[in-house]
């Protein structure tokens, strides 16, 4: 996949690049409005990650340009502004998703994957990981073509693991993905263990042992 | 001072006018009555004396004594007595009724003989004149008074009109409104000065408010990018090879703190947004459903049992997003502060929503409960903004918030004033 990361904060930009490059993606960067509009009009990208508040202009204008030139790139807007107006305007202009700073890279990654799965980008609505198959339309999971019964949270967890396979996911990242704003209520994270252990049990029963505990409290979904 | 009954300015002015006029009118009438009465009395007496001297004169000219009852009588007397002037009632055969007369009796020695001269004058006549004068006076005064009252009132109204208009303008002043207040011009110097000073004050308050708002907005906005960088860097770090378990624990703990800052920031922004009146959407929100959704959400988050009891459907007119926040904050506050084996109880009865949780002791300072950053339980992690947001939302819609402690339970009560049952 080819990415353009238009973000004027270089530190954040580079962090996104290193996270995405682990999946053998090609990442280009733009650090201001001019560079971003220049690159989107000249090259084709699969995904454009667009900061609204670019140094010399608005990311929304870059988005307009993209749509004007009829580029078939998935656009995910990132913004420090949690305002609904910005969000709606971005989505109206044709952005595919919107994420507010600060966000977890794993969360960004799972949003990117979700956007790419949509038919518009020629993606499939099923994700396969060895013997595991996830149907994102019907929210069901299969191991060796046999459906496994998962709760809503377990399903979300499995999808999150598979899209961020090979990465260390701390309990904080997982909690925020599953519960968003409520996650600060999960003080001792006992509840995460319950959900992860249930999922792990259901997968292990079918012979899929991919959820590994790392560093005592973190998790990694990986095929040895 | 505060309890003192307030009177309207114009009413006060007309009451004063009415009062003074009434006193003047009554006093004037009384004085006029007595003055006229004494004048008339003097006139009658003068008349009596003058008639008496004419009779005396006629007797001196050797005319025979004569009578014209009851107006005058002159007859011989045996001795000289003290003269007297008094009121007397005499039966008048011509009128066939008793009449009040003023009577002057004098005794005179004329040409060696003693005479008793009696002169009388009808008093009724003068009394009627008196009453006539008083009534006329009263009528003139009343008419003048009514006209004065009417014109005075009208003039007052016109004079104070700019004042009242500007008062309305001040009443409608909203710190969040972008429309500047418009003050009616007046040729009265004091009014113009008042307007000027109030305009100055309003602008100052508005500027301060704007600055504060802008500051809060800027701060929470500016914090977000560094937080995002920190979070992203940590996420890449924990994915590096060769970090130790201890280092991982540290990173994980930093992630938790970033999360706290993020939540804090979000709540602060929410408070600012409510302050900015950015929630203008009002819908008929089903509070029962909002509570139920909350219970479902929290089921996956906390082992604490939540019991929900409702008498009726509670519909409140408010922003649906804020209704969610309101319920969430109340429930999460209860979950944070309860013991895990004690259930949270939520009830909807009439237009009242109560959320209660177990507690060992009542709060020491319940009045501070809804203040920003007030935390009574130091061991519980909280942003200190949850209940402040609840209060803010309730204030926005005029709902009332109450706290009570009964039978080892902290009880939070929200009364949805505009609710439809």
Contacts between the chains, C-beta under 8 A, distances in Angstrom:
chain1	res1	chain2	res2	distance
A	9	B	225	5.6
A	9	B	228	7.6
A	9	B	229	6.2
A	11	B	229	4.5
A	11	B	232	7.8
A	11	B	233	7.0
A	12	B	225	7.1
A	12	B	228	5.5
A	12	B	229	4.8
A	12	B	232	5.6
A	15	B	229	6.9
A	15	B	232	3.5
A	15	B	233	5.5
A	15	B	235	7.4
A	15	B	236	5.5
A	16	B	232	6.6
A	18	B	236	5.2
A	19	B	232	7.3
A	19	B	235	6.8
A	19	B	236	6.0
A	19	B	239	7.6
A	22	B	239	7.2
A	80	B	221	5.5
A	80	B	224	4.1
A	80	B	225	5.4
A	80	B	228	7.5
A	81	B	221	6.6
A	82	B	266	6.9
A	82	B	269	6.0
A	100	B	224	7.7
A	101	B	224	4.4
A	101	B	225	6.0
A	101	B	227	7.0
A	101	B	228	4.0
A	102	B	224	6.0
A	102	B	225	7.9
A	102	B	227	4.0
A	102	B	228	3.6
A	102	B	229	8.0
A	102	B	230	7.4
A	102	B	231	4.7
A	102	B	232	7.8
A	102	B	258	6.7
A	102	B	262	5.9
A	103	B	228	6.6
A	103	B	231	7.3
A	104	B	231	6.4
A	104	B	235	6.0
A	105	B	231	7.9
A	105	B	232	5.4
A	105	B	235	4.6
A	105	B	236	7.2
A	106	B	235	6.7
A	153	B	300	5.6
A	167	B	239	5.5
A	168	B	238	4.7
A	168	B	239	5.2
A	168	B	248	7.9
A	170	B	238	6.3
A	170	B	248	7.9
A	170	B	251	7.4
A	170	B	252	4.8
A	170	B	255	5.8
A	171	B	252	7.0
A	172	B	252	6.3
A	172	B	255	4.0
A	172	B	256	5.4
A	172	B	259	5.8
A	173	B	235	7.1
A	173	B	255	7.1
A	176	B	259	6.5
A	178	B	300	7.9
A	179	B	297	7.9
A	179	B	300	7.6
A	179	B	301	6.0
A	181	B	263	6.9
A	181	B	266	6.9
A	181	B	328	8.0
A	182	B	297	6.4
A	182	B	298	7.5
A	182	B	301	5.7
A	182	B	328	7.4
A	182	B	332	7.0
A	183	B	259	6.8
A	184	B	259	6.4
A	184	B	260	6.6
A	184	B	263	5.1
A	184	B	381	7.3
A	184	B	383	7.8
A	185	B	298	7.7
A	185	B	301	5.5
A	185	B	302	6.3
A	185	B	332	5.5
A	185	B	335	6.3
A	185	B	336	6.9
A	186	B	301	6.0
A	186	B	302	7.8
A	187	B	381	6.5
A	190	B	303	7.7
A	191	B	300	7.1
A	191	B	301	6.0
A	191	B	302	7.1
A	191	B	303	7.6
A	195	B	300	7.7
A	214	B	248	7.7
A	215	B	238	7.8
A	215	B	243	7.8
A	215	B	245	4.7
A	215	B	248	3.7
A	215	B	249	7.2
A	215	B	252	7.9
A	216	B	245	5.6
A	216	B	248	7.5
A	216	B	249	7.3
A	217	B	248	7.7
A	217	B	249	7.3
A	217	B	252	6.3
A	218	B	238	6.8
A	218	B	248	6.4
A	218	B	252	7.0
